[in-house]
Amino acid sequence: MAPNAVSVSEFKLHCLDVIRRVEQDGAAVDLTRRGKVVARLVPTTAAPQGTPTWLRLRGHGRLRAQPEEGVLDANDFDATHGRVA
């Protein structure tokens, strides 16, 4: 078994320790059943500090609205400050 591999039964017994190891080491851990990899536990990448969620997600989705449909309600926009409320 690879050094970063844990059997499913072992993971079940020590899941918090395995998760802590992934957090601290930043290395993935393969979960195996009968020697075959069935899942992989990987660390997440931290979101950049100070970057608003909407800005990180910009360009990753689609807004489905008809041209005549307004996306914002008049009450949602503060025209004096030029920003969405």
Contact map, one row per residue, 1 for C-alpha under 8 A:
1110100000000000000000000000000000100000000000000000000000000000000000000000000000000
1111100000000000000000000000000000000000000000000000000000000000000000000000000000000
1111100000000000000000000000000000000000000000000000000000000000000000000000000000000
0111110000000000000000000011110000000000000000000000000000000000000000000000000000000
1111111000000000000000000000111100000000000000000000000000000000000000000000000000000
0001111101100000000000000000111100000000000000000000000000000000000000000000000000000
0000111111100000000000000000001111100000000000000000000000000000000000000000000000000
0000011111110000000000000000001110000000000000000000000000000000000000000000000000000
0000001111111000000000000000000000000000000000000000000000000000000000000000000000000
0000011111111110000000000000000000000000000000000000000000000000000000000000000000000
0000011111111110010000000000001000000000000000000000000000000000000000000000000000000
0000000111111110000000000000000000000000000000000000000000000000000000000000000000000
0000000011111110000000000000000000000000000000000000000000000000000000000000000000000
0000000001111111110000000000000000000000000000000000000000000000000000000000000000000
0000000001111111111000000000000000000000000000000000000000000000000000000000000000000
0000000000000111111100000000000000000000000000000000000000000000000000000000000000000
0000000000000111111110000000000000000000000000000000000000000000000000000000000000000
0000000000100111111111000000100000000000000000000000000000000000000000000000000000000
0000000000000011111111100000000000000000100000000000000000000000000000000000000000000
0000000000000001111111110000000000000000000000000000000000000000000000000000000000000
0000000000000000111111111100000000000000000000000000000000000000000000000000000000000
0000000000000000011111111111100000000000111000000000000000000000000000000000000000000
0000000000000000001111111110000000000000001000000000000000000000000000000000000000000
0000000000000000000111111100000000000000000000000000000000000000000000000000000000000
0000000000000000000011111110000000000000000000000000000000000000000000000000000000000
0000000000000000000011111111000000000000011000000000000000000000000000000000000000000
0001000000000000000001101111100000000000011000000000000000000000000000000000000000000
0001000000000000000001000111110000000001111000000000000000000000000000000000000000000
0001110000000000010001000011111000000001110000000000000000000000000000000000000000000
0001110000000000000000000001111100001111100000000000000000000000000000000000000000000
0000111100100000000000000000111110001111100000000000000000000000000000000000000000000
0000111100000000000000000000011111111110000000000000000000000000000000000000000000000
0000001100000000000000000000001111111100000000000000000000000000000000000000000000000
0000001000000000000000000000000111110000000000000000000000000000000000000000000000000
1000001000000000000000000000000111111000000000000000000000000000000000000000000000000
0000000000000000000000000000000111111100000000000000000000000000000000000000000000000
0000000000000000000000000000011110111111000000000000000000000000000000000000000000000
0000000000000000000000000000011110011111000000000000000000000000000000000000000000000
0000000000000000000000000000011100001111100000000000000000000000000000000000000000000
0000000000000000000000000001111000001111110000000000000000000000000000000000000000000
0000000000000000001001000001111000000011111000000000000000000000000000000000000000000
0000000000000000000001000111100000000001111100000000000000000000000000000000000000000
0000000000000000000001100111000000000000111110000000000000000000000000000000000000000
0000000000000000000000000000000000000000011111000000000000000000000000000000000000000
0000000000000000000000000000000000000000001111100000000000000000000000000000000000000
0000000000000000000000000000000000000000000111110000000000000000000000000000000000000
0000000000000000000000000000000000000000000011111010000000000000000000000000000000000
0000000000000000000000000000000000000000000001111110000000000000000000000000000000000
0000000000000000000000000000000000000000000000111110000000000000000000000000000000000
0000000000000000000000000000000000000000000000011111000000000000000000000000000000000
0000000000000000000000000000000000000000000000111111101100000000000000000000000000000
0000000000000000000000000000000000000000000000000111111100000000000000000000000000000
0000000000000000000000000000000000000000000000000011111110000000000000000000000000000
0000000000000000000000000000000000000000000000000001111111000000000000000000000000000
0000000000000000000000000000000000000000000000000011111111000000000000000000000000000
0000000000000000000000000000000000000000000000000011111111000000000000000000000000000
0000000000000000000000000000000000000000000000000000111111111000000000000000000000000
0000000000000000000000000000000000000000000000000000011111111000000000000000000000000
0000000000000000000000000000000000000000000000000000000011111100000000000000000000000
0000000000000000000000000000000000000000000000000000000011111100000000000000000000000
0000000000000000000000000000000000000000000000000000000011111110000000000000000000000
0000000000000000000000000000000000000000000000000000000000111111000000000000000000000
0000000000000000000000000000000000000000000000000000000000001111100000000000000000000
0000000000000000000000000000000000000000000000000000000000000111110000000000000000000
0000000000000000000000000000000000000000000000000000000000000011111011100000000000000
0000000000000000000000000000000000000000000000000000000000000001111110000000000000000
0000000000000000000000000000000000000000000000000000000000000000111111000000000000000
0000000000000000000000000000000000000000000000000000000000000000011111000000000000000
0000000000000000000000000000000000000000000000000000000000000000111111100000000000000
0000000000000000000000000000000000000000000000000000000000000000101111111000000000000
0000000000000000000000000000000000000000000000000000000000000000100011111000000000000
0000000000000000000000000000000000000000000000000000000000000000000001111101100000000
0000000000000000000000000000000000000000000000000000000000000000000001111111100000000
0000000000000000000000000000000000000000000000000000000000000000000000011111100000000
0000000000000000000000000000000000000000000000000000000000000000000000001111110000000
0000000000000000000000000000000000000000000000000000000000000000000000011111110000011
0000000000000000000000000000000000000000000000000000000000000000000000011111111001111
0000000000000000000000000000000000000000000000000000000000000000000000000011111111111
0000000000000000000000000000000000000000000000000000000000000000000000000000111111100
0000000000000000000000000000000000000000000000000000000000000000000000000000011111000
0000000000000000000000000000000000000000000000000000000000000000000000000000011111100
0000000000000000000000000000000000000000000000000000000000000000000000000000111111110
0000000000000000000000000000000000000000000000000000000000000000000000000000111011111
0000000000000000000000000000000000000000000000000000000000000000000000000001110001111
0000000000000000000000000000000000000000000000000000000000000000000000000001110000111
